[in-house]
Amino acid sequence: MARQGFDPVVLARANELLRQERDTFDQQKREAHTWFLLQVVVGYTSVFLLAFILAVSTYILINNKVFSATVVTSAGGAIFVDILGLLIGVWKIVLNPGSVTKLEPVTRLVIPMSNTETAPPAEP
């Protein structure tokens, strides 16, 4: 007569598989949290950097008689190139929806039947 239940080895393997999958999910959760913090820091930093570049360049352009022609030209270029580059860089690196990690369950645990049990017959 076949034994009822599972072999201890099968249960131990299933427990170990479940532990590893839980560890994998916990690691993905930590990485998602770290990535979120990085996105927040880069987002706020880019806002302050954008405001700083805009303020300094605007001050130089308004008071153009005090500064040399090279500095005024550079300030005009900074407004266009740096701000545009900063916006594109932040979008591609941080705010891109494709870069957001989505947490999904990693458990794919299927407990195999013990060696002493027979598989149920397939239904036609």
C-alpha positions in Angstrom: 0.0 0.0 0.0 1.3 3.5 -0.8 2.2 5.8 1.9 0.1 8.9 2.4 1.8 12.3 2.6 5.1 13.6 1.4 8.7 12.4 1.8 10.7 14.5 4.3 13.3 15.1 1.5 10.6 16.5 -0.8 9.2 18.7 2.0 12.7 19.9 2.8 13.4 20.8 -0.8 10.1 22.6 -1.1 10.8 24.6 2.0 14.3 25.5 0.7 12.8 26.5 -2.6 10.2 28.7 -0.9 12.9 30.3 1.3 15.0 31.1 -1.7 12.1 32.6 -3.6 11.2 34.7 -0.5 14.8 35.9 -0.4 14.7 36.8 -4.1 11.4 38.8 -3.7 12.8 40.6 -0.6 15.9 41.5 -2.6 13.8 42.8 -5.5 11.8 44.8 -3.0 14.9 46.4 -1.5 16.2 47.2 -5.0 12.9 48.8 -6.0 12.9 50.9 -2.9 16.5 52.0 -3.5 15.7 52.9 -7.1 12.7 54.9 -6.0 14.9 56.9 -3.6 17.4 57.5 -6.4 14.7 58.8 -8.6 13.5 61.2 -5.9 17.0 62.5 -5.2 17.8 62.9 -8.9 14.5 64.6 -9.5 14.8 67.1 -6.8 18.5 67.7 -7.6 17.7 68.4 -11.2 14.9 70.9 -10.2 17.4 72.8 -8.1 20.1 72.6 -10.7 17.8 73.7 -13.4 16.7 76.7 -11.2 20.3 77.6 -10.4 21.4 77.5 -14.1 18.4 79.5 -15.1 19.0 82.1 -12.4 22.7 82.6 -13.1 22.3 82.7 -16.8 19.4 85.1 -16.6 21.3 87.4 -14.3 24.3 87.4 -16.7 22.0 88.1 -19.7 20.1 90.9 -18.0 23.4 92.5 -16.8 25.2 91.9 -20.1 27.2 95.2 -19.9 29.0 94.1 -16.8 30.3 90.8 -18.3 32.4 90.1 -21.4 30.9 89.0 -24.7 32.2 85.5 -24.2 30.5 85.2 -20.8 27.2 86.5 -22.2 27.3 84.1 -25.1 28.1 81.2 -22.8 25.2 82.1 -20.6 22.8 82.1 -23.6 24.2 78.7 -24.6 23.9 77.4 -21.1 20.2 78.3 -20.9 19.5 76.4 -24.1 22.0 73.5 -24.1 22.3 72.7 -20.4 18.6 73.0 -19.6 17.7 70.9 -22.6 20.4 68.3 -21.8 19.4 68.2 -18.2 15.7 67.6 -19.0 16.5 64.9 -21.6 19.0 63.2 -19.3 16.6 63.2 -16.3 13.8 61.8 -18.5 15.9 59.1 -20.1 17.7 58.0 -16.9 15.1 58.5 -14.1 11.6 59.4 -15.2 11.3 57.0 -18.1 8.3 54.7 -17.3 10.2 51.8 -18.8 12.9 52.0 -16.1 10.5 51.5 -13.3 10.8 48.1 -11.7 7.6 46.2 -11.2 7.4 43.9 -8.3 5.9 40.5 -9.2 5.5 37.3 -7.2 8.4 35.0 -7.7 6.9 32.0 -6.1 6.5 29.2 -8.6 6.4 26.4 -6.0 5.0 23.2 -7.2 5.3 20.4 -4.6 6.1 17.2 -6.4 4.4 14.0 -5.4 6.5 11.6 -3.4 8.0 8.6 -5.1 5.6 6.2 -3.4 2.4 7.9 -4.6 1.0 7.4 -8.0 -0.1 10.3 -10.1 -3.8 10.8 -10.6 -5.0 9.5 -14.0 -5.3 12.0 -16.7 -8.8 12.9 -17.7 -9.7 12.5 -21.4 
